[in-house]
Amino acid sequence: MNDGTRRIVLQKDVKTGNDILNNYKRTLHSKFLVYPTIEESDGDFVVGKTFMVSDEDLERLDRYETDHYKRINVKLESGKEAISYMESK
């Protein structure tokens, strides 16, 4: 999610950081080819943004991602626990 989209969806600016999600790769959504998703892939990695969210923010993110994506719990290279979204299949 780019900065502008994140600002619109969350209705506020949030401080972001960078981190790495190992054993996943970035790919295109199978139905919506212009939208990215991630999928498990041993040895690959995705560089991404991290940011803190409230319960209300999570509700907004879930509405934005719709049922075409599912929320997953991941552990980042930094050791932080995080939430990401990947294609629902």
KAHU-V381973 format. One record per residue. PSI is psi in radians with two decimals (NA if undefined). OMEGA is omega in degrees with one decimal (999 if undefined). BURIAL is + if it has 16 or more other ideal C-beta (glycine too) atoms within 10 Angstrom, else -. Layout:
psi:PSI omega:OMEGA burial:BURIAL
psi:PSI omega:OMEGA burial:BURIAL
This chain:
psi:2.20 omega:179.8 burial:+
psi:2.93 omega:-175.0 burial:-
psi:-0.74 omega:-178.4 burial:-
psi:-0.78 omega:178.6 burial:-
psi:-0.76 omega:179.4 burial:-
psi:-0.72 omega:179.2 burial:+
psi:-0.73 omega:179.6 burial:-
psi:-0.83 omega:-176.8 burial:-
psi:-0.80 omega:-177.0 burial:-
psi:-0.22 omega:-179.6 burial:+
psi:0.56 omega:177.9 burial:-
psi:2.85 omega:172.4 burial:-
psi:2.49 omega:176.1 burial:-
psi:2.58 omega:176.9 burial:-
psi:2.31 omega:-178.4 burial:-
psi:2.74 omega:172.4 burial:-
psi:3.08 omega:177.9 burial:-
psi:2.55 omega:176.2 burial:-
psi:3.07 omega:-176.4 burial:+
psi:2.37 omega:174.9 burial:-
psi:1.88 omega:-178.2 burial:+
psi:2.67 omega:176.9 burial:-
psi:0.51 omega:171.2 burial:-
psi:2.77 omega:172.5 burial:+
psi:2.71 omega:177.2 burial:-
psi:2.38 omega:178.9 burial:-
psi:3.06 omega:178.7 burial:-
psi:2.54 omega:176.7 burial:-
psi:2.42 omega:-175.2 burial:-
psi:-0.45 omega:-179.6 burial:-
psi:-0.59 omega:-176.5 burial:-
psi:1.44 omega:-166.9 burial:-
psi:-0.19 omega:177.9 burial:-
psi:-0.14 omega:-177.8 burial:-
psi:2.32 omega:180.0 burial:-
psi:2.79 omega:171.8 burial:-
psi:-3.14 omega:175.1 burial:+
psi:2.74 omega:173.6 burial:+
psi:2.66 omega:-179.9 burial:-
psi:2.42 omega:-178.7 burial:-
psi:1.79 omega:-177.8 burial:-
psi:2.30 omega:176.6 burial:-
psi:-0.24 omega:178.0 burial:-
psi:3.03 omega:177.4 burial:-
psi:2.75 omega:177.5 burial:-
psi:2.25 omega:173.5 burial:+
psi:2.27 omega:-177.1 burial:-
psi:3.14 omega:179.6 burial:+
psi:2.52 omega:173.5 burial:-
psi:2.62 omega:175.5 burial:+
psi:2.62 omega:179.6 burial:-
psi:2.48 omega:178.6 burial:-
psi:2.68 omega:174.4 burial:-
psi:3.04 omega:175.0 burial:-
psi:-0.69 omega:178.3 burial:-
psi:-0.70 omega:176.9 burial:-
psi:-0.73 omega:178.7 burial:+
psi:-0.69 omega:176.5 burial:-
psi:-0.75 omega:178.8 burial:-
psi:-0.75 omega:179.1 burial:+
psi:-0.73 omega:177.6 burial:+
psi:-0.74 omega:178.2 burial:-
psi:-0.72 omega:-180.0 burial:-
psi:-0.77 omega:-176.2 burial:-
psi:-0.35 omega:-179.9 burial:+
psi:-2.99 omega:-179.2 burial:-
psi:0.08 omega:175.6 burial:-
psi:-0.20 omega:177.4 burial:-
psi:2.66 omega:175.4 burial:+
psi:2.59 omega:179.4 burial:-
psi:2.31 omega:178.6 burial:-
psi:2.64 omega:174.4 burial:-
psi:2.33 omega:-178.7 burial:-
psi:2.80 omega:172.9 burial:+
psi:2.20 omega:-176.1 burial:-
psi:2.89 omega:-179.2 burial:+
psi:-0.56 omega:179.0 burial:-
psi:-0.22 omega:-175.6 burial:-
psi:-0.14 omega:178.9 burial:-
psi:2.50 omega:170.9 burial:-
psi:2.46 omega:-176.3 burial:-
psi:3.00 omega:174.1 burial:-
psi:2.41 omega:174.4 burial:-
psi:3.01 omega:176.8 burial:+
psi:2.44 omega:174.1 burial:+
psi:2.85 omega:-176.9 burial:+
psi:2.37 omega:171.8 burial:+
psi:2.23 omega:179.9 burial:-
psi:NA omega:999 burial:-
